[in-house]
Amino acid sequence: TVAVPNYISEIAPASVRGSFGVVHQLMINLGIVGGVAVGLPLSQPATKDPFSVEVTDFDRVWWRLMFLFSGGVALVQALFFMSCLRFETPSFLMDKGDSDGALMVLRKTYTTEEEAQS
């Protein structure tokens, strides 16, 4: 919850930095709502004895499917991140004294030379 917003704030252009942060938080909350919605079939109707739960065959399979789905999404995100975003942030490179490397990353990130220079 700290690394991604920090990376977004360092890479995003100043004019859209706040929007990128909002979209990140919105996607996290939509993921939570989606997880709850996917888990609804597992909910049991209320009984008099809260400790008596009948586990059906559907329940035995459904939690595994939920787990595999979330693991698959995480795997796709990790592969995308490793393949597309393989560079350090400009701030990190500037701290290391590599201004040429920082400018190269900015040129890859931004569409115009003016944005990269600022």
N, C-alpha and C positions, 0 to 999 in steps of 0.2 A: 504493500500500500504506500510505500515511500519511494521506491526506486522508479517506478513508471511515471508518476507525476513529475518527479525531479527530471527525468530524461526528457519528458514532453516539454517542460518549461525551458530546458536548455536548447532544444532543437527547433521548437516552433517559432515562427516569426512573431514579433511583438504584437502585430496587429490582430492575430488570431490565437494568441497564447491562451487567453481566458476561455475561448470557445473550445479549444482542444481539451482543456482541463475539465470543463463541464461535460463534454461528450464522454470522457473517460469515466467520470463518476456515474453518469447516466447508464452507461453500459454495465457497470458493476451492479447497479441496482436492478436493471432489467434481467441480469443473470440470476440474481437472487430470486426475483419474482418467478422467473422461468423454472428454477430449481424447485420452488414450492409447488408450482403447477404440475410439474412432472411427478412430484411425490404424492400428489393428491390421491391417485389410485391406491396407495398403500395405507391410507387412513382407515382406521377401524371405526365402526359405529360405537357410540358410547354404550357401555353395559353397566350393570349395577356393581359388578366387581371390577375395578380398574386393572387388576392384575391378571385377569383371565383374558388372554388374547389368542384367538385361533389363527394359526399361520396356514395359509392356503398355498397351493402350488404356484399360483400367480405371484404371491408375495415372495416366494423363494427365488423366483426368476427375475422379477421386476427390479429389485434393488441392484442386482448385478448389471442389468441393462442401463440403469441410471448411472452407475459407476463407470461403465465402459464408455458411455456417451460423453460424460464430462472429461474422462481421460483422453478420449479422442480429440475433443476440442482443444484441450491443453497441449496435446502433441502437435496439432496443426499450428497453433500459435507459436510454440517453441521453434518449430522448423521454419516458419515464416520469419521469425525474429532473427534466427541464426543465418538465414540465407540472404535476407534483404538488408538488414541493419547491422553490418559488420564493421562499423567504425566507431571510434570514440567520439565523445562530445567535443565541440570546439572549446568549451571551458576547460576540460581536462587537458587537451593538447596545449592550450595557452599556458596553463599552470606548469606544464612540463617544459615550456620554452619552444615548442614546435609551432610557430606561427604559420609556417607554410602548410603544415598538415591541417591546421585548423581552418585555414582558408580553403583548402581542397575539400574538406568535409562540408563547409558552407556552400561551396559551388555545387556539390552533389545534391545538397538539400534544397536550395532555393532555385527558383526559375530564372531570376535575373541577376546580373552582376552587381547591380546597386544594392539588392537585398543582401547579397553575400558580403559586400564590403562594409555594410553598416552593422 
